[in-house]
Structure formats: C-alpha cells, structure tokens
Amino acid sequence: MSASYTTVEFADESEFNLAPRFDRGELEQKFNDLKDNLLSEHLLDTQSLTVEKRLKTAANEAASLAWTTEFPLLVFPALFSELARRERVNAGRQERITARTEMLLQSV
C-alpha cells in the first residue's frame, strides 16, 4: 500500500498524523471489494430474480452516489443498506399487487 501520512504540528509543538490517503487505484479496489461483499451478503437472502436485479441496481446507484462524496468507503454501506431495504419493500409490494390482480382475474 502506498498511503502517505500527513503530519500536523501545533503551536505548542504537539503533533499527530492524519489518516493515510490512498491513491485512486487503491481506493477503487477497496471500494469494489466492499461493494461486492455487501451485495453478496444481501443476495444470500434473495430467492427472486426480480429482487436480485433490484439489489444490483441499488448497489450501483449507491456506488454512484457514494463516489460523489469525500469518503465513499464510509458512505457506501449505509447508503446501500437503505436503498436495498427500499427495493425489498417495493418488490414485496409489487408481489402483493400481482397476487391480488391474479385473484381478481380468476374470479371474473
């Protein structure tokens, strides 16, 4: 890893090192690994192909939004979790609507 530390000095001669900053390639690799791991965890509980597609789309959407921030590795997990929850709720709602529609069509 080629992270470099920045030393901050104060008037009273105390100092500390700020967190390392990664180069773009390392950050992208860490981010992709994080995205893949979180998506895999969410897909373990999924039986539906529709929900799977929705979760992959949510992961891509969260990744796009996270990259617009200064700390994408910090923002992505919470953002993806929220978007994945939204997609599961929407998929459940759609399944209930489809089931009701089929019942109505059968009774006609």
C-alpha positions as CSV (number, residue, x, y, z in Angstrom):
1,M,0.0,0.0,0.0
2,S,1.4,3.4,-0.9
3,A,-0.5,5.5,1.6
4,S,1.2,8.6,2.8
5,Y,0.7,10.3,6.2
6,T,0.3,14.0,6.7
7,T,1.9,15.4,9.9
8,V,0.1,18.3,11.6
9,E,2.0,20.4,14.0
10,F,0.6,22.8,16.5
11,A,1.9,25.9,18.2
12,D,2.6,24.0,21.5
13,E,4.8,21.6,19.5
14,S,2.4,18.7,19.7
15,E,1.7,16.8,16.5
16,F,-0.2,13.8,15.2
17,N,-0.6,12.0,11.9
18,L,-3.7,12.3,9.8
19,A,-5.2,9.1,8.3
20,P,-3.4,7.9,5.2
21,R,-4.8,8.9,1.8
22,F,-4.9,6.2,-0.8
23,D,-4.2,6.7,-4.4
24,R,-7.2,6.4,-6.7
25,G,-6.5,2.9,-7.9
26,E,-6.2,1.5,-4.3
27,L,-9.4,3.4,-3.3
28,E,-11.3,2.0,-6.3
29,Q,-10.1,-1.6,-5.5
30,K,-11.1,-1.3,-1.8
31,F,-14.5,0.2,-2.9
32,N,-15.2,-2.6,-5.4
33,D,-14.3,-5.2,-2.8
34,L,-16.6,-3.6,-0.3
35,K,-19.4,-3.3,-2.9
36,D,-19.0,-7.0,-3.9
37,N,-19.0,-8.2,-0.3
38,L,-22.1,-6.2,0.8
39,L,-24.0,-7.2,-2.4
40,S,-23.2,-10.9,-1.8
41,E,-24.5,-10.6,1.8
42,H,-27.8,-9.2,0.6
43,L,-28.1,-11.7,-2.3
44,L,-27.8,-14.6,0.1
45,D,-31.3,-14.0,1.4
46,T,-32.8,-13.5,-2.0
47,Q,-34.8,-16.1,-3.9
48,S,-36.3,-13.9,-6.5
49,L,-34.5,-12.9,-9.7
50,T,-36.5,-9.6,-9.7
51,V,-35.2,-8.7,-6.2
52,E,-31.7,-9.8,-7.3
53,K,-31.8,-7.3,-10.2
54,R,-33.2,-4.6,-8.0
55,L,-30.4,-5.1,-5.4
56,K,-27.7,-5.0,-8.1
57,T,-29.3,-1.7,-9.4
58,A,-29.4,-0.4,-5.8
59,A,-25.7,-1.3,-5.3
60,N,-24.8,0.6,-8.5
61,E,-26.9,3.6,-7.5
62,A,-25.4,3.7,-4.0
63,A,-21.9,3.4,-5.5
64,S,-22.6,6.3,-7.9
65,L,-23.8,8.5,-5.1
66,A,-21.0,7.5,-2.7
67,W,-18.3,8.4,-5.2
68,T,-19.6,12.0,-5.2
69,T,-18.6,12.3,-1.5
70,E,-15.2,12.8,0.0
71,F,-15.4,9.5,1.9
72,P,-17.0,6.9,-0.4
73,L,-15.9,3.9,1.7
74,L,-17.7,5.4,4.7
75,V,-20.9,6.5,2.9
76,F,-21.5,3.4,0.7
77,P,-22.5,0.8,3.3
78,A,-25.2,2.9,4.9
79,L,-26.5,4.2,1.6
80,F,-26.6,0.7,0.0
81,S,-28.4,-0.7,3.1
82,E,-31.1,2.0,2.8
83,L,-31.5,1.5,-0.9
84,A,-31.6,-2.3,-0.6
85,R,-34.3,-2.0,2.1
86,R,-36.3,0.3,-0.2
87,E,-36.0,-2.2,-3.1
88,R,-37.1,-5.2,-0.9
89,V,-40.2,-3.2,0.3
90,N,-41.0,-2.2,-3.3
91,A,-40.6,-5.8,-4.6
92,G,-42.9,-7.1,-1.8
93,R,-45.5,-4.5,-2.6
94,Q,-45.3,-5.5,-6.3
95,E,-45.7,-9.2,-5.5
96,R,-48.8,-8.4,-3.4
97,I,-50.3,-6.3,-6.2
98,T,-49.6,-9.1,-8.7
99,A,-51.2,-11.7,-6.5
100,R,-54.3,-9.6,-5.9
101,T,-54.6,-8.9,-9.7
102,E,-54.4,-12.6,-10.5
103,M,-57.1,-13.4,-7.9
104,L,-59.4,-10.7,-9.4
105,L,-58.8,-12.0,-12.9
106,Q,-59.6,-15.6,-11.8
107,S,-62.9,-14.6,-10.2
108,V,-64.2,-12.9,-13.4
